[in-house]
Amino acid sequence: MNRILLGVSISFFTIRFAAGQASEPTYNYDEAKVGTYTLPDPLRMTNGKKVTTKGEWAKRRTELLQLFADNVYGQTPNQSVRLRFQTTHTEPNALGGKAIRKQVSIFFADYPKLQPIDVVLYVPKAAKKPSPVFLGLNFCGNHCITNESDVPLSTRWMTNAIGEVSVNSRATEKSRGMQARRWPLDTILARGYAVATAYYGDIEPDYPQGWQTGIRSVLGDTTKATNWGAIGAWAWGMSRMLDYLQTEPGIDSKRVIAFGHSRIGKAAAWAGAQDERFAAVVLNESGEGGAALARRWYGETVERINTSFPHWFCKQYKSYNKRVAELPIDQHELLALIAPRPLYVASADGDQWSDPKGEFLGAVGAEPIYRLYGKTGLGTTTFPAIDQPVGQTVRYHDRTGKHDVTNYDWEQYLRFADELVR
């Protein structure tokens, strides 16, 4: 495979390939059929004025946040919500004495009928000072990231799509530790980082009617086309977890890294864009609606994601299903909203559905904003070889393998955090 991006011009920003975009079939994995598209310039205001200073970027940043809220993720409610944090269990010798584990419930004082967000926090026991932390949501309950028998099974709704680990939409003991390899706790803790996670279904169950029992049942206006979707709700929940971590003496709350894989990577991107308290953002195969450019006709598309997962984004986003070129923004501008903070975008060569090249180009497109801050983002427009990370303040790799989180990924994220966050 030729891994050099032909026709990329960073000023700003038309990408051309050999053939035009035809009527869309189920999917496209042929680079020759991607077609021609023009990306909006993140450094040009909607009134046409060019952004040349950090002060002007602050105004453009506000404008872009509004455009993403209006057209993609929906409006995150801005009213404050009173929270109550309750530690339900502390284990001082977790993981064979390597960690202090806390189980903490985040209650919504104004909405007592809502179930809490149940957080599990692992802090290195050997830490001599507050620890930086990777904060992320998990797919199947806190019990699925560890084999420890005293972490209770989640009692929330679970998909039945993964077999005997879930029966009648409830977790079974067979799900304990099923995704522990995606959360290599021993390795992360040994490097001096804490881990904070919660089940994303605590915030909103992941099906079209899930909003009826989640946070969107009490916040937001469901009659509006710009009402927030599930991605927005999960991103909001990550910020509420950060609210808790700011009260935790074992955590350095100035060094909280937002982490997410797949659909939760989309949420992590939106969380990091909106909430500048996150010190860095790590996106693992976030794909369409995450790091991948929407205008690229490759892998998952706007129409496909809105059809398969109609609850993820706002209703307004669906109006672009067949007119993606008319979107006033694209995902490189979402990544630009994370500047000047460190950003890692990762792909897998066996996960073409997430469009690795489109994810790389999303990171490339954020470069001008990092340079505005005197930083080098990726510093290249050449698509790297497999398993060859590139970049500086913005990092990227395309690893061998499928849609997953692997030890190779974590090796890169920990090195990235060591160099740019600690």
C-alpha positions, -999 to +999 in steps of 0.1 A: +000+000+000+013+035-009+011+054+024+020+088+010-010+112+009-012+126-026-026+161-032-026+172+004-023+210+008-023+223+043-034+258+032-065+253+036-074+226+025-086+207-006-078+170-010-082+154-044-082+118-055-086+101-088-123+097-091-154+116-082-179+105-056-206+084-070-239+073-055-231+058-021-233+020-018-230+003+016-194+013+021-163+023+003-128+009+009-113+021-024-091+052-020-096+059-057-133+064-051-130+089-022-136+118-045-128+155-042-138+176-012-128+209+004-125+213+042-136+244+060-107+265+073-106+264+111-088+298+111-115+317+092-145+331+110-180+326+096-179+363+086-148+356+064-123+372+087-089+354+090-078+344+125-041+354+131-038+357+169-046+336+199-071+363+210-090+359+177-088+322+180-106+324+213-135+339+195-133+314+166-131+286+192-164+297+207-179+299+172-168+264+164-181+249+196-215+264+188-214+250+152-206+215+165-234+218+191-259+230+165-251+205+138-235+174+152-235+166+190-264+188+201-264+215+228-250+205+261-273+220+288-255+248+306-274+247+338-254+236+368-263+203+385-256+198+421-236+166+427-230+145+457-200+121+459-203+090+481-175+066+486-191+032+489-160+011+493-122+015+497-098-013+492-063-004+504-046-035+489-062-038+455-044-058+427-022-076+451-012-045+470-003-024+439-032+000+442-057+017+464-092+012+449-121+034+456-157+029+445-175+062+444-211+070+433-219+104+418-255+113+427-275+141+412-290+160+441-316+178+419-328+146+403-330+119+430-348+094+407-317+092+384-293+064+392-258+075+400-226+073+379-206+046+397-169+053+394-140+029+402-107+046+408-073+029+411-045+050+425-009+036+426-002+026+462+035+036+459+027+072+448+044+098+469+023+127+455-010+131+437-011+110+406-020+120+370-050+099+358-065+084+327-102+090+328-125+070+305-158+052+302-161+015+298-185-006+277-197-033+301-195-022+337-166-016+361-165-053+369-154-060+332-121-042+335-108-063+364-109-099+376-112-087+412-142-105+427-152-078+451-159-052+424-197-056+421-215-065+389-233-036+373-270-039+377-277-015+347-290-024+312-265-043+291-267-052+255-274-089+249-253-089+217-223-103+234-237-137+245-238-153+279-219-124+295-253-106+295-287-123+299-320-104+298-300-072+294-282-077+327-246-086+334-236-121+345-205-133+363-191-144+330-185-108+321-161-102+349-127-092+335-139-096+299-122-064+289-094-063+314-068-066+286-081-032+273-074-017+307-039-030+316-041-017+352-008-032+364+011-016+336-006+018+339-002+019+377+034+008+375+041+039+354+026+061+381-008+068+366-042+063+382-072+050+363-108+063+367-136+047+348-174+042+348-199+023+327-211+045+299-246+031+304-247+047+339-251+080+320-273+068+292-280+032+281-269+028+245-301+022+226-326+047+209-349+049+239-321+049+265-324+086+270-357+080+289-337+066+319-305+086+315-295+122+321-312+134+289-346+126+305-341+156+328-318+179+310-322+193+275-352+201+253-362+169+234-384+189+210-354+207+194-334+194+165-303+206+183-310+187+215-280+167+226-275+131+217-260+102+236-225+111+226-230+145+242-245+129+273-215+105+277-191+135+272-210+154+299-206+124+322-169+124+317-168+160+329-188+151+360-162+124+368-136+151+365-157+172+390-153+143+415-116+139+408-110+175+417-121+166+452-098+135+455-066+142+473-048+112+457-053+127+422-035+155+404-066+171+389-045+193+366-033+162+348-064+143+339-062+127+305-095+120+287-094+086+270-119+068+248-122+039+223-146+038+194-180+055+202-166+065+236-136+080+217-161+102+200-174+112+234-139+118+247-132+141+218-163+162+225-156+162+262-120+174+256-132+200+232-158+215+256-140+210+289-105+226+289-098+211+323-088+179+306-050+182+303-048+159+272-070+137+250-064+102+237-087+089+209-085+052+201-101+044+167-128+070+172-138+070+135-168+088+121-180+115+145-146+113+162-113+120+146-121+109+110-131+135+085-168+134+077-163+146+041-142+116+032-164+090+015-146+060+031-157+035+057-185+046+079-203+077+067-225+103+083-256+087+067-246+052+079-238+062+115-270+082+118-290+053+104-274+026+126-272+048+157-299+074+155-296+084+192-259+093+192-261+127+176-286+156+174-315+154+149-299+183+129-270+161+120-293+137+101-302+166+077-266+162+063-269+125+056-269+132+018-253+166+018-221+162+038-203+188+018-227+214+033-217+208+069-203+241+082-176+222+101-156+190+099-137+169+124-103+185+120-119+215+136-131+194+165-095+183+171-084+219+167-105+227+198-082+206+219-052+228+211-028+237+226-032+206+248-016+173+238-037+151+216-032+114+205-052+100+176-048+063+169-060+039+142-057+002+133-048-011+099-075-038+102-102-013+111-109+004+078-144+011+089-130+039+111-110+053+082-074+054+095-064+079+067-093+101+076-084+100+113-048+110+103-060+138+081-082+151+110-051+154+131-032+170+101-060+196+098-055+208+134-019+218+127-025+255+121-040+260+155-012+243+173+013+265+153-007+295+164+003+286+199+039+281+189+037+243+190+042+216+164+012+193+161+019+162+139+045+181+119+040+159+088+014+153+061+029+119+052+008+089+064+032+068+085+041+032+081+023+006+102+034+007+138+055+038+134+041+066+156+046+102+144+041+137+158+050+160+186+022+178+206-002+158+184+007+121+180-007+095+156-002+058+149-018+032+127-010-001+143-013-037+131-046-053+141-083-048+144-108-025+162-096-029+197-074-014+225-041-033+227-009-032+248+008-016+218-017+013+220-011+017+258+027+017+253+023+047+230-002+065+253+020+061+284+051+074+265+030+103+252+018+111+288+053+108+302+066+133+277+037+158+275+015+156+306+036+147+337 
